[in-house]
Amino acid sequence: MVDTLHDELTMFFTMDESGEGGRWDGVSGVELTPWQRTGFGQYEVDARGTTVAPAVVGDGQHIVGSKGYHFATGSSDAMKHEGGSFTWAGWVSLDAVDSDAPYVDAQTLLAKWNGIPDWGGAPPNHREYRVWHDHTLSQWRFEVSADGLEGEANSKSVTHPASIARDSFYFVEAWHDAEGETINLRVSTREERASTASEPWSKGVFTGDADLDVAAQNTCTDAHLQGVVDALGYWNRVLNEEESLALWNDGAGLEL
């Protein structure tokens, strides 16, 4: 393992817990609570659709997004990038589309994007970033907002060209490089490490109080993920090539 991977690592979720409790970050103590969306503006803490499952680095979490299940937690100091560089990296697999999981909508890996809450308690302009699968393209995308709003003047997205196969794990790395003024996305398979897709972005990234959602976006309201998430980490900086390679680990992954 590369020792510097611990530098400015503020959250790392192994996602291998089972039971009704939260899924814990072992660095800052952030807890992802399992939720289910049960209707318009209606939610309940419910772990039945967020269960342990075989993944890349041991076990991960299988999330039944087609039934509204996801993880969420309030914003915390561990997530505050102050508009500077940051990196998310982790493994994800989308379930095959069949009679048991006929779910083909946009699906979110992670987001701080509560721009359209369906109740009055969340600000409408606190979008920061989101990483989601665009089912019309069959590709992963990463979007950031400069001011909490969405639109051509406010936000920017980058799409990775890899065509995504269902029921297969991908290592997704999404980062904002404040010094290089770019947003970047790499989506690697277990067999092959991919190249990076980049877009210029000099406006920075908004820092606000949006919830952190894993497997949903917009404060849990939509774009739920039907699949497995594993070994999810967050750094307040850009990872270098050696660190990225170590995390991918020839397709075997790495937990910190």
N, C-alpha and C positions, 0 to 999 in steps of 0.2 A: 504494500500500500504506500502511496505517496503521502508523506507526513504533512505537507502543506494543505491537504484537503480539509484539515480541521481549521485552517485560518479563515476567519470570518464566516464559518459555517454556523448559522443561527438556528436552523431547524433540520431534523432528519427523522422521517417517519419510516420505520421498518415495515409497518403495516402487516405484522404477523400475529396480532393479538386475536383472541376469540372471546365470545361472550357478549354481554350487554354493555360493558363499559366503553370508554373512549379508546382511541388509538393515539398513542403518545409519541411526541417528539422527544428524543433523548438528550437534546442539547439545551433547549430553553424551557422545557416543561410544558409546551403547548399541547392541549388536548383537542383532537378532532372528535366531535360528538356525532354519533350516528343518528340521522334524522330520516323521516319519511314525509314527503309532501302528500297530504291526504285530501286536498281540495284547494280552491282558490283562497289564498291567505291562511290556509290551515296546515299545521305541521305538528308532529309529535316526535319525541325522542323514541327511536325504535331501531334496534339492531338486527331485526330478523332478516332484513335484506342486505346486510353488510357482514359477510361471513368469511372466515379464513379459507384460503384455497391455495393449491400448489401454484407457485409463481417462478420467478427467476432465481432470486437469492432465498431459497427456502420457500416460505409461504408469503402470500400477499392477501389482499382483500378482494373478494368478489362482491360486486355492487350491482344490485338489481335496479338499475335506473329506470327501466320500463315501468316500475311500480312506484317511482318517486323517491327511491332511497338514495342517500348521499351522505357526505360528511361536511360539517361546518363548524367554525369557531369564530369568535369575535377577533377583531384586529388587536395586535399587541406590539410591543416594542421590537420583538424579534423580526417583525415583518416590515419595519420602517426603513426603506431604502433611501429616503430623502431625495428622491429624484435621480439618484446616481446609478451606478452599475449594479446589476444583480443577476443571479442565475437560478433557474429551477431545473432539476434533472431527476428523471425517474423512469420506471418501466410501466408499460400499459398494454393491455390486450383487449380488443373489442370482441364481444361474443359473436359467434356465427348467427346469422339471421335464419331462424327456423320457427316452427309453430310455438315453441316455448319462449322464444325471445324475438318477437317480430318487431324489433326496435331499430329504425333506420334514420332517426332524426339526427340533427347535430348533437354531438356528445362532447362534454367538457372533461378534460383532465383536471384542471385547477383554474381558479379565477378569484380575483378581487375586483368584482365588476358589478356591484349592486346598483346598476343604473336604472332599472325598471322594477322597483319593489311592488308587490301587490298588496301592501298595506302601508300606512302612513308613517311608519317608524324609521325608515331608511332614507337617507338623502338621495335625490335623483341624479346627482352629479358627482358621484364618487368612484367612477370607473378608474381602475389602475391598469390591470392587465388580465388577459385570459389566454389559455391554451386549449384549443378545441379541434375536434375532428369535423371537417366539412364533408357531409355525406354526399353532397352533389359532386364533389371533386374526388372523394375518397382519399383525402390528404389532411395532414395536420397543419394548423395555422396558429400563429402567435400574434396577438394584437396588444398594443399599449395606447394609453391616452395621456396627452400632455396636461389636460386641465380638468379631467373628470367627465368630459363629454365625449360623444362619439360622432364621427363625421370626417369628411375629407380634411378639414382644417384642424381637427382636434385629435385624431387618432391615426394610427398606422398599423398595418398588418403585414406579416411575411408568411408565405406559404411554402412548405417544403415539397419538392417535386415527387417524393417517394409515394407510390400508390400503395395504399394500406390493405393488407389481406386480413380478413377476420380470423379470430382464434389464433393469432400469432402475436408474440411479444415484440415490442419496439422500445428502444431506449430514446426517450425524447429529452432534448436539451434546448431550453429556451432562455435567451439572455438579452439584456439591454447593456450595450457598451457605451457608457456616457462619454468616455474619452474619444472613442472612435466614431461616435455619433451614428450608431447603427443598432437595429434590432436583428436578432439572429435565431435560427432554428435548425437543429440537426435531428434527424429521425433515422436511427440505425436499427438494423435487424440483429438477431443474435449471431448471424453468420457473417455480416459485413458492416463495417462502420461507414457511415455515409459522409458525404461532403456537407458543407454548411450553406444554407440559404440566408441571404442578408438583404436588408433594405436600409437606405439612409434614413436617419431620424435624429434631428438636432434639437428637438423641442423638449427632451427629457420625459419623465414619467411622473404622473401625479401621485402624491402620497396622501392618503386619506384614511377614513375609518371603515372602509368596506370590509365586510366579513371575508374571511378566507373560506372558500368552498372547494372541496375536492369531490369531483364527480357531479358537479352542478355549477350553475352560474346565476348571476342576478339575484343574490341572496336566496339561493336554493330554488328559484321559481321555475327554471327551465333548463333545457339542454343537458339532461342527466345522462350519465354514462352507464352503459350496460356492459360490464366486463370486469377486468382485474387490474388493480394498481399495486405496485410494489416498489419499495426502496426509493422514497421520494425525499429529495433534499433541496435546501435553499441556502444560497450564499449571497452576501452583500458585496459581491464583486464578480468579475469575469473569471472563469476557470481557464487555466492555460492548457496547452495541448497534452502535456504529460498527465495532468489531473483528469482531463476528460477521458483519455485512454484508460486510465486506472479505474475509473467508475464503470466504463463499458466492460472492461476486463475480459476481452475476447468473447463477449456474449454471455459471460457467467454472472455479471453484475457484481456489486460490492455494497456492503452495509457499513456505516460508520458509527 
